[in-house]
């Protein structure tokens, strides 16, 4: 057994495959539970390092190493569940818990995927894993008892997807998608138009903005998020009107950019992205061998060339030399997965038998006699449901290029029949919304040159109605907007272009604020100016409203992210002056940050904020 110079036990893993040995031990024992001592005895690397766990130092060293290995396997999607053993006088306190693989009660789903599906499938898997891990974190945070058994409600994603979609681990996840997904570390269930959606968000201010920018939305769970939202509503309902600020105490800091939603600065894109530790693509040898092991276990008796396996699990080679190196790596992986430990009582990583003559003469791999790990191949019905929702979200959000969005829609149509009716947990990310319900109708009206009779929600939450000529749908920082020509004679169903400033005839709306849109055939062809999106944005700003608010303390982070704002000291906080191009955005912004905002000007915007907050509070009290 290995010891360090300080007398502590040092872990020794000669072959670099102890995680695989742990998997082999637990798989061969399933469904039985194994105690800590049994695992330490059967995994060769543990036994070599920690012996019989005869002393406290050995037990402590083993416990740390095993939990590290357990976490590694869990990060790759293979969960090991634990339970406290029944009391036994024979245990003498040495076996603190027992363990077994978490395979679930339902059989896993195995589907066929085409090569062109893999980029979208990898992106959807990354998103689904993030949502799943966020929900699991929320559930763990809500657990109050340390001794109570933890039963996660969220399906744990598995490496089994690699076993039915080989090559998934070699795909590149779009950097922008990774950046957006990784920044949203929490998940809540939100009711939007009667449909429950899992929303990933950055913080409670961010979640409040999402709810307020989707008329009729309400938070279902977790309880902490509901309470945080109500605290903001109560604070907003008590906002004071800000009179002329005569007591500013220092010069303002002026930011020159106009107040419009902008994409992150170019230098932000240049920063290298740091992958989260939870990414399913670790790139390690253990990860690759696990995926290879699951794939071969799920396809017993089938034949695959070493070159084909190398492309699927390492990547497409650019040169013959790269191909030779990749083939050699896969050959080494096969040897590792079929190596038996010297001591027959110790576990080895022999997960299956290989037809060695076929491999040596023709370079073809054919596996038989699996250890039983084919039970991990494929995905659970629950995770398939979450994966399907992720594919649908990517098909209807601006996070992927148009070509991949089309591929995502095609993949969704093929996945949907395999999900039970009503079991697809729809999801969304704050700041990158799904195409709103009216998207199709408005786009069709634009393509056909028609008018729309629309009902939309104003900043105070009131429903208004107007007949307009829709001109453009565009995306700004992941949100959908529609530019409409408002100079329309509703009775004659004609768009008028005579008289008035062009800019006064335009209105830019969040598309999600359009609750209903009926297409109206015009009596005459609609002919309105073709104005660039940049010009429409500028007009929205030029025709905006001068507003101001004061905060309860200086240097708040959400102030620093407001382009076009003038900031000056004001009492114990700051006064922020800005031009608002969207009343509904400003209302949502002030409510979301109401815990730090004391007063708002002008009176019209303040009254809209209070009215919206009181309306949301009244709706919340009716629901409860």
C-alpha positions in Angstrom: 0.0 0.0 0.0 1.3 3.5 -0.9 2.2 6.1 1.7 3.3 9.7 1.3 6.2 11.2 3.1 3.9 12.6 5.8 2.5 9.2 6.6 -0.8 9.7 4.9 -2.2 7.1 2.5 -1.4 8.0 -1.1 -3.7 6.8 -3.8 -2.1 4.6 -6.5 -3.7 3.8 -9.8 -1.2 2.1 -12.0 -3.4 1.6 -15.0 -5.4 4.8 -14.8 -8.8 3.1 -15.0 -10.1 2.9 -11.4 -13.3 4.8 -12.3 -14.1 2.1 -14.8 -13.3 -0.5 -12.1 -15.8 1.2 -9.7 -18.4 1.0 -12.5 -17.6 -2.7 -13.1 -17.9 -3.6 -9.4 -21.3 -1.8 -9.0 -22.7 -3.1 -12.3 -21.8 -6.7 -11.6 -23.4 -6.4 -8.1 -26.6 -4.7 -9.2 -29.3 -4.6 -7.8 -27.5 -5.4 -4.6 -26.0 -2.6 -2.4 -22.3 -2.7 -1.7 -20.8 -1.2 1.5 -17.8 1.1 1.6 -15.6 -1.8 2.8 -16.8 -4.1 0.0 -16.0 -1.5 -2.7 -12.6 -0.9 -1.2 -11.9 -4.6 -1.3 -13.1 -5.2 -4.8 -11.6 -2.3 -6.7 -8.0 -3.1 -7.2 -6.7 0.5 -7.1 -8.4 1.1 -3.8 -7.3 -2.2 -2.3 -3.7 -1.5 -3.3 -3.8 1.9 -1.7 -6.0 1.4 1.3 -5.8 -2.3 2.1 -8.5 -3.6 4.4 -9.4 -0.1 5.8 -7.9 -1.3 9.0 -7.3 2.1 10.5 -9.0 5.5 10.6 -6.5 7.1 8.2 -7.1 4.5 5.6 -10.9 4.9 5.9 -10.7 8.7 5.7 -8.4 8.6 2.6 -10.6 6.0 0.9 -13.8 8.0 1.6 -12.3 11.2 0.0 -11.0 9.3 -3.1 -14.3 7.4 -3.6 -16.4 10.5 -3.3 -14.1 12.3 -5.9 -14.6 9.3 -8.3 -18.3 9.2 -7.6 -18.5 12.9 -8.5 -16.6 12.4 -11.7 -18.9 9.6 -12.8 -22.0 11.7 -11.8 -20.6 14.7 -13.9 -20.5 12.3 -16.9 -24.1 11.2 -16.2 -23.6 7.9 -14.3 -25.1 8.3 -10.9 -24.3 6.2 -7.8 -27.0 6.4 -5.2 -26.3 5.8 -1.5 -28.2 4.8 1.6 -27.4 4.4 5.3 -26.9 0.7 6.2 -29.1 -0.9 8.8 -27.6 -1.0 12.3 -25.5 -4.0 12.9 -23.3 -4.8 15.9 -20.9 -6.6 13.6 -20.2 -3.5 11.5 -18.4 -1.8 14.4 -19.0 1.6 12.8 -16.8 0.7 9.8 -19.4 0.7 7.0 -21.0 4.1 7.0 -23.1 3.8 3.8 -23.8 1.4 1.0 -24.0 2.2 -2.7 -25.3 1.0 -6.1 -25.8 2.3 -9.6 -28.8 4.4 -10.1 -30.5 2.9 -13.2 -34.1 4.0 -12.6 -37.3 1.9 -12.8 -38.1 2.6 -16.4 -36.4 1.1 -19.5 -34.2 3.5 -21.4 -35.2 4.8 -24.8 -33.0 4.1 -27.9 -33.5 6.1 -31.0 -31.6 6.4 -34.3 -29.9 9.7 -35.1 -28.4 10.9 -38.4 -25.0 12.5 -38.7 -26.5 15.8 -39.5 -28.5 15.7 -36.3 -25.4 15.7 -34.1 -24.6 19.4 -33.9 -28.1 20.4 -32.8 -28.4 17.3 -30.6 -25.2 18.2 -28.8 -26.4 21.8 -28.3 -29.8 20.6 -27.0 -28.1 18.1 -24.7 -25.9 20.9 -23.3 -29.0 23.0 -22.6 -31.0 20.1 -21.1 -28.1 19.1 -18.8 -27.8 22.7 -17.6 -31.6 23.0 -16.8 -31.5 19.6 -15.1 -28.5 20.5 -13.0 -30.1 23.9 -12.1 -33.3 22.2 -11.0 -31.3 19.7 -8.9 -29.4 22.6 -7.2 -32.7 24.3 -6.4 -34.1 21.0 -4.9 -30.9 20.4 -2.9 -31.1 24.0 -1.6 -34.7 23.4 -0.4 -33.7 20.3 1.6 -33.8 21.3 5.2 -32.8 18.0 6.8 -29.3 16.7 6.4 -30.3 13.2 7.3 -33.4 12.9 5.2 -32.9 10.8 2.0 -32.5 13.0 -1.1 -34.8 11.9 -3.9 -34.2 14.2 -6.9 -37.3 15.1 -8.9 -35.3 16.1 -11.9 -34.1 13.3 -14.2 -30.3 12.9 -14.1 -28.9 13.0 -17.6 -26.8 10.0 -18.7 -23.9 9.3 -20.9 -26.3 6.8 -22.5 -27.1 9.3 -25.1 -23.6 8.8 -26.5 -24.4 5.1 -26.9 -27.2 5.8 -29.3 -25.7 8.9 -30.9 -22.0 8.1 -31.3 -19.9 11.1 -32.2 -22.0 13.4 -29.9 -19.0 14.1 -27.7 -16.9 15.3 -30.6 -19.3 18.1 -31.5 -18.5 21.8 -30.8 -21.1 23.7 -28.8 -21.6 27.3 -30.1 -19.6 29.7 -27.8 -22.6 32.1 -27.6 -24.9 29.3 -26.5 -22.5 28.1 -23.8 -22.0 31.7 -22.5 -25.8 32.3 -22.3 -26.6 28.9 -20.7 -23.7 28.9 -18.2 -24.7 32.3 -16.9 -28.1 31.1 -15.9 -27.5 29.1 -12.8 -31.0 28.7 -11.4 -34.3 27.3 -12.6 -38.0 28.1 -11.9 -41.3 26.9 -13.2 -43.3 29.7 -14.7 -46.9 29.7 -16.0 -47.1 31.5 -19.4 -50.5 31.5 -21.0 -51.5 28.4 -19.1 -48.4 26.4 -20.0 -45.8 25.5 -17.5 -42.2 26.4 -18.6 -38.9 25.7 -16.9 -37.1 29.0 -17.0 -33.3 29.2 -16.4 -32.3 32.6 -14.9 -29.3 34.5 -13.5 -30.8 35.9 -10.3 -34.2 36.9 -8.9 -34.1 40.4 -10.6 -33.5 38.6 -13.9 -36.5 36.3 -13.3 -38.7 39.2 -12.3 -37.9 40.9 -15.7 -38.8 37.8 -17.5 -42.2 37.4 -15.8 -43.1 41.1 -16.2 -42.1 41.1 -19.9 -44.5 38.2 -20.5 -48.0 39.4 -19.8 -50.1 37.0 -17.8 -47.0 35.0 -16.6 -46.7 33.9 -13.0 -44.0 32.0 -11.0 -45.2 28.5 -9.8 -42.0 27.3 -8.0 -39.7 27.4 -6.1 -41.3 29.1 -3.2 -38.3 31.3 -2.6 -38.6 32.8 -6.1 -42.3 33.5 -5.7 -41.7 35.3 -2.4 -38.8 37.3 -3.9 -41.1 38.4 -6.8 -43.8 39.5 -4.3 -41.3 41.5 -2.3 -40.4 43.5 -5.5 -44.1 44.0 -6.3 -44.8 45.4 -2.8 -41.7 47.7 -3.0 -42.8 48.9 -6.5 -46.4 49.6 -5.3 -44.9 52.0 -2.7 -42.6 54.0 -5.1 -42.7 57.7 -4.6 -42.8 60.4 -7.3 -39.4 62.0 -7.9 -39.6 65.8 -7.9 -37.1 68.0 -9.6 -33.7 66.9 -8.2 -32.2 70.1 -6.8 -30.0 68.5 -4.2 -27.6 66.6 -6.4 -24.2 66.7 -4.7 -21.7 65.9 -7.4 -21.2 66.1 -11.2 -22.9 63.4 -13.3 -21.0 60.7 -15.0 -22.3 60.7 -18.6 -22.4 57.7 -20.8 -22.6 58.7 -24.4 -24.3 55.6 -26.0 -28.0 55.8 -26.8 -30.3 53.7 -24.6 -31.1 50.8 -26.9 -30.6 47.1 -26.3 -27.2 46.2 -27.7 -25.2 43.0 -28.2 -22.2 42.5 -25.9 -19.1 44.5 -26.8 -16.7 42.8 -29.2 -14.0 42.5 -26.6 -16.3 40.3 -24.5 -16.7 37.9 -27.4 -12.9 37.8 -27.6 -12.5 36.5 -24.1 -11.9 32.7 -24.0 -14.9 30.8 -22.6 -14.2 28.7 -19.5 -16.2 25.5 -19.7 -18.2 24.6 -16.7 -17.1 21.6 -14.7 -20.4 20.0 -15.4 -20.0 19.8 -19.1 -20.6 16.4 -20.5 -17.6 16.8 -22.8 -14.6 16.4 -20.5 -12.3 15.2 -23.2 -10.6 12.9 -20.8 -9.5 9.3 -21.5 -12.0 8.1 -18.9 -14.8 10.0 -20.5 -14.0 8.6 -23.9 -13.7 5.1 -22.7 -17.0 5.3 -20.8 -18.7 6.5 -23.9 -17.1 3.7 -26.0 -17.9 1.1 -23.4 -21.6 2.1 -23.4 -21.8 2.2 -27.2 -20.3 -1.3 -27.6 -22.5 -2.6 -24.7 -25.5 -1.3 -26.5 -24.5 -2.9 -29.8 -23.4 -6.4 -28.9 -22.5 -8.5 -31.9 -22.4 -5.7 -34.3 -19.1 -4.9 -36.2 -17.3 -1.6 -36.3 -14.0 -0.8 -37.8 -11.4 0.9 -35.7 -11.3 3.9 -38.1 -15.1 4.3 -37.8 -14.9 4.2 -34.0 -12.0 6.7 -34.0 -14.0 9.2 -36.1 -17.0 8.8 -33.8 -15.3 9.1 -30.5 -12.2 11.3 -31.3 -13.3 13.3 -34.3 -12.8 13.3 -38.1 -9.1 13.2 -38.9 -7.6 15.8 -41.3 -4.6 13.7 -42.4 -3.7 10.0 -42.6 -1.2 10.5 -39.7 -4.1 11.8 -37.5 -6.2 8.8 -38.5 -3.4 6.3 -37.5 -2.9 8.0 -34.2 -6.7 8.0 -33.5 -6.9 4.3 -34.5 -4.0 3.5 -32.1 -5.8 5.4 -29.3 -9.1 3.4 -29.8 -7.1 0.1 -30.0 -5.6 1.0 -26.6 -9.0 1.8 -25.2 -10.3 -1.6 -26.3 -7.4 -3.2 -24.5 -8.1 -1.3 -21.4 -11.7 -2.1 -21.4 -11.0 -5.9 -21.7 -8.1 -6.1 -19.2 -8.6 -8.4 -16.2 -6.9 -7.6 -13.0 -4.2 -10.1 -11.8 -6.1 -11.1 -8.7 -9.4 -12.8 -9.6 -11.0 -11.5 -6.5 -10.3 -8.0 -7.5 -12.6 -6.2 -10.1 -11.2 -5.7 -13.5 -12.6 -3.5 -16.3 -13.6 -6.5 -18.5 -16.9 -5.1 -19.6 -17.3 -7.5 -22.6 -15.4 -10.0 -24.7 -13.9 -9.1 -28.1 -13.4 -11.2 -31.2 -9.6 -10.7 -31.1 -8.9 -12.6 -34.4 -11.3 -10.3 -36.3 -9.7 -7.3 -34.7 -6.1 -8.4 -35.4 -6.8 -9.5 -39.1 -9.3 -6.9 -40.3 -9.3 -4.1 -37.7 -12.9 -4.7 -36.8 -14.4 -4.6 -33.3 -17.2 -6.9 -32.3 -18.2 -7.1 -28.6 -20.1 -9.9 -26.8 -21.0 -11.0 -23.3 -21.5 -7.6 -21.8 -21.2 -7.2 -18.1 -24.8 -5.7 -18.0 -23.9 -2.1 -18.7 -26.2 -2.0 -21.7 -28.8 -1.0 -19.0 -27.1 2.4 -19.1 -27.4 2.7 -22.8 -30.0 5.1 -24.2 -31.8 7.8 -22.2 -34.6 7.7 -19.6 -38.1 8.8 -20.8 -37.9 11.8 -18.4 -34.7 13.0 -19.9 -35.9 12.4 -23.4 -38.8 14.7 -22.6 -36.4 17.4 -21.4 -34.2 16.9 -24.4 -37.1 17.2 -26.7 -38.1 20.5 -25.0 -34.5 21.7 -25.5 -34.6 20.9 -29.2 -37.9 22.7 -29.6 -36.5 25.8 -27.8 -33.5 26.0 -30.0 -35.7 25.7 -33.1 -37.8 28.7 -31.9 -35.2 31.0 -30.3 -32.4 33.1 -31.8 -29.6 31.2 -30.2 -28.7 29.1 -33.3 -28.2 30.1 -36.9 -31.2 29.8 -39.2 -29.9 26.6 -40.9 -29.5 24.8 -37.5 -32.8 26.1 -36.3 -34.4 24.4 -39.3 -32.6 21.2 -38.5 -33.7 21.5 -34.9 -37.3 21.8 -36.0 -36.9 18.6 -38.1 -35.3 16.8 -35.2 -38.1 17.9 -32.9 -40.8 16.5 -35.2 -39.0 13.1 -35.0 -38.5 13.1 -31.2 -42.0 14.3 -30.3 -43.9 11.0 -31.0 -41.6 9.2 -28.5 -42.7 11.5 -25.7 -45.9 10.8 -23.9 -48.6 13.4 -24.4 -48.4 16.3 -21.9 -45.0 15.3 -20.6 -42.8 17.7 -22.5 -41.5 20.2 -19.9 -41.2 23.3 -22.1 -38.3 25.6 -21.2 -36.9 29.0 -21.9 -33.9 31.2 -21.0 -34.2 34.7 -19.6 -33.2 37.2 -22.3 -33.5 34.7 -25.1 -37.2 34.1 -25.6 -39.2 31.6 -27.7 -41.0 32.9 -30.7 -44.2 34.5 -29.2 -47.6 32.9 -29.9 -48.4 35.6 -32.5 -45.1 35.2 -34.4 -46.5 33.1 -37.2 -49.6 35.3 -37.8 -47.5 38.5 -37.8 -44.9 37.1 -40.1 -47.5 35.8 -42.5 -49.2 39.3 -42.6 -45.8 40.8 -43.5 -45.2 38.3 -46.2 -48.7 38.7 -47.7 -48.7 42.5 -47.4 -51.7 42.4 -45.0 -52.8 44.4 -41.9 -53.3 43.0 -38.4 -55.9 43.8 -35.9 -53.9 43.3 -32.7 -54.5 43.3 -29.0 -51.4 44.3 -27.0 -50.4 45.0 -23.4 -49.2 48.4 -22.5 -46.6 49.2 -19.8 -49.2 49.2 -17.0 -50.5 45.8 -18.0 -53.7 47.1 -19.7 -54.9 45.5 -22.9 -55.3 47.8 -25.9 -56.4 47.3 -29.5 -55.2 48.8 -32.7 -55.1 48.0 -36.5 -51.6 48.4 -38.0 -49.5 47.4 -40.9 -46.6 45.2 -39.7 -43.3 45.8 -41.5 -40.4 44.0 -39.8 -39.7 41.4 -37.2 -36.2 41.6 -35.7 -34.3 40.2 -32.8 -32.4 42.5 -30.4 -30.3 40.7 -27.6 -32.4 37.6 -27.9 -35.8 39.3 -27.8 -38.3 39.6 -30.6 -39.6 43.0 -31.7 -42.1 44.0 -34.4 -42.0 47.4 -36.2 -45.6 48.5 -37.2 -46.9 51.4 -39.3 -49.7 53.0 -37.2 -51.2 55.4 -39.7 -54.0 53.1 -40.8 -57.7 53.8 -41.5 -59.2 50.8 -39.8 -62.7 51.3 -41.3 -61.4 51.5 -44.9 -58.6 49.0 -44.2 -56.0 51.2 -45.8 -52.5 52.2 -44.8 -52.1 55.9 -45.2 -48.8 57.6 -46.1 -49.9 61.2 -46.6 -48.8 63.9 -44.1 -46.9 63.8 -40.9 -43.4 62.8 -40.0 -42.4 59.3 -41.0 -41.0 58.6 -37.5 -44.3 59.5 -35.9 -46.1 56.8 -37.9 -43.9 54.0 -36.6 -44.2 52.0 -33.4 -41.8 49.3 -32.2 -43.3 46.7 -29.8 -42.0 43.6 -28.0 -43.7 40.9 -29.9 -44.5 39.1 -26.7 -46.8 42.1 -25.8 -49.0 41.3 -28.8 -51.5 38.9 -27.2 -53.6 38.4 -30.2 -53.3 39.3 -33.9 -56.0 38.8 -36.6 -54.9 39.1 -40.2 -56.9 41.8 -42.1 -56.9 41.8 -45.9 -56.4 45.5 -47.0 -58.7 47.1 -49.6 -55.6 48.5 -51.3 -52.0 47.2 -51.5 -50.1 48.2 -48.4 -47.3 50.6 -49.5 -45.2 51.9 -46.6 -41.6 53.2 -46.5 -38.9 50.6 -46.2 -36.9 51.9 -43.2 -33.8 50.1 -41.9 -34.0 48.5 -38.4 -31.2 50.8 -37.2 -33.3 53.9 -38.2 -36.4 52.5 -36.4 -34.3 52.0 -33.3 -33.0 55.6 -33.5 -36.6 57.0 -34.0 -37.8 55.0 -30.9 -35.0 56.7 -28.9 -35.6 60.1 -30.4 -39.3 59.9 -29.6 -38.6 58.4 -26.1 -39.6 59.7 -22.7 -37.2 61.5 -20.4 -37.2 59.6 -17.1 -35.3 59.5 -13.8 -35.1 57.4 -10.6 -33.2 57.5 -7.4 -31.6 54.6 -5.6 -31.0 53.8 -1.9 -27.2 53.3 -2.4 -24.5 54.1 -4.9 -22.6 51.9 -7.4 -25.3 49.3 -7.9 -24.4 46.8 -10.7 -27.7 47.2 -12.7 -26.9 50.9 -13.0 -23.6 50.2 -14.6 -25.3 48.2 -17.4 -27.6 51.1 -18.4 -26.1 52.8 -21.5 -27.1 56.4 -22.1 -27.7 57.1 -18.4 -26.5 60.1 -16.5 -25.6 59.3 -12.9 -25.1 61.7 -10.0 -24.9 61.5 -6.2 -28.3 62.0 -4.6 -28.7 61.7 -0.8 -27.4 58.3 0.3 -27.8 56.9 -3.2 -27.8 58.1 -6.8 -30.0 59.8 -9.3 -30.1 58.2 -12.7 -31.5 60.1 -15.7 -32.1 58.4 -19.0 -34.3 58.5 -22.1 -36.8 55.6 -22.2 -37.8 54.3 -25.7 -40.1 51.6 -24.3 -42.5 52.3 -21.5 -43.1 48.6 -20.8 -39.4 47.9 -20.5 -38.9 50.7 -18.0 -41.9 49.5 -16.0 -40.5 46.0 -15.8 -37.0 47.3 -15.1 -38.2 49.4 -12.1 -40.3 46.6 -10.6 -37.5 44.1 -11.0 -35.1 46.4 -9.1 -37.6 48.0 -6.8 -35.8 46.8 -3.7 -33.2 49.5 -4.5 -35.3 52.2 -6.2 -37.1 54.8 -4.0 -38.7 57.2 -6.4 -39.4 57.6 -10.1 -40.2 60.5 -12.5 -42.2 61.5 -14.5 -45.5 60.9 -12.8 -47.0 59.1 -15.8 -44.3 56.4 -15.7 -44.5 56.2 -11.9 -48.3 55.6 -12.1 -47.8 52.9 -14.7 -45.3 51.1 -12.4 -47.5 51.3 -9.4 -50.6 50.2 -11.4 -48.7 47.2 -12.9 -47.4 46.2 -9.4 -50.8 46.4 -7.8 -52.4 44.5 -10.7 -49.8 41.7 -10.3 -50.4 41.6 -6.6 -54.1 41.4 -7.0 -53.8 38.5 -9.5 -51.4 36.7 -7.2 -53.8 37.0 -4.3 -56.7 35.6 -6.4 -54.5 32.6 -7.5 -53.5 31.8 -4.0 
